[in-house]
Amino acid sequence: MSGAAAAAQPSRPVSRLAVGSWVLYDLANTIFSLNIVSLYFALWIVRDMGGRDADYGFASAISQVFVFVSAPFLGALSDQMPRRVPLLAISTLVCCLATAFLGVWGPAVGLILFIAANYAYQAGLVFYDALLPDVSSDTNRGRISGLGSGIGYLGSFLGLAVGMLILTSDSQGKPTVFLWTGALFALLSIPCFLFVRERVRGVGQPFVEAALRAIRELRDTLGRVRAYPGLGRFLIGRALYADATTTIIVFMGVYVTQELGFTERGAELVLAVGIAAAIVAGLVWGWVVDALGARRTLNLVLGVWAIVFIGAAAVAYLRLPTYLFWIIAPLAGVGLAGTSTADRPLLLQLAPRDRIGQFYGLYAMIGRFAAIVGPALWGFIVDILSLGRPAAVLSLLAMVIVSYVVLRPLRLIVDPTG
């Protein structure tokens, strides 16, 4: 079945409880993303345990490589199983348990548990994203996707609040932060497992048989990507802009402190402002997707990212006032929210409905490829070529421009009038 044919299928009513439960999971996993992936675990390894940046970076890269290799298979497997929610529940449980014990047995075991937790978190996103058709209709898919993105960022504030509350009374309390992060992720995920009702799929077989069939289906899908108009082009374009957006997120704190002279507290405030902008923007972008279409909205999002990268480089190169970054940071939040809000529905327009899980697996694989390559490219430009961080930012701008060129012909497929 083509993506267009699938899109033409009648949509069934979806309860607000199911939508709210799906959105709440986005909030829950964002707590893990901020507290463990972006902030407190890295600080625990480097500052509290005396580890190196490379220790955390290597562990993160290992987990991303595992996701890169397995994500397409996980998506294909989810297509062969009667329901995706049990797979999401298992991956979430593994992530939460590993997270809760991160600080118990020292840094070496902690890094191993982090690899397991981050892999399970990323694997869960494959199953979670593929549930979008089950909680939305053809007329509100953009709004639901945007609601998940916008409300999800509230998890960042909740994660920060938990960390600040614990660490204010105990400066060495990061293991307690890890425990509460795992607990909150698990607790807030439960409604998704209970109340999201999936469409009945004509599959149901023993796990081993489903896994073997998933491998065959995946091999066939990879061989026939070109048969689905625009899909290969979309995945290439996503690799480019995801590379740029993922890299700037990883190095935003380094850039504003080391390049622009912000204090650590100032960097935290800049991050908070960006998150606040992402919350509002996620809701707005959803309406834009439904009004203009996912393809046109993604073009606007890429335009926002171009402005962010130009501004970030210009502040450093031209020695402009650093307060301008208080404008650039919210724009980055707007771009970040718009990216997932627009490209998840766009994939649904391009992929066949009966292989949604497989293509969301490819979607996740592309994102993990970006998480591996982008930071490495940044380090190569800054440390090996010694061109400096502003030059690295301009390389991200180049990726966004090339991705726009790659994606532009999609208008003939998903939006022939535009």
MOLIN-V400104 format. One record per helix or strand. SS is the DSSP state (H for helix, E for strand). FROM is the first residue (numbers start at 0). TO is the last residue. If there is no record, write none. Layout:
{{SS	FROM	TO} {SS	FROM	TO}}
//
This chain:
{{H	2	6} {H	15	47} {H	52	79} {H	84	99} {H	105	128} {H	131	133} {H	140	151} {H	153	168} {H	173	194} {H	206	222} {H	224	226} {H	230	258} {H	263	291} {H	293	316} {H	321	349} {H	352	383} {H	388	407} {H	410	413}}
//
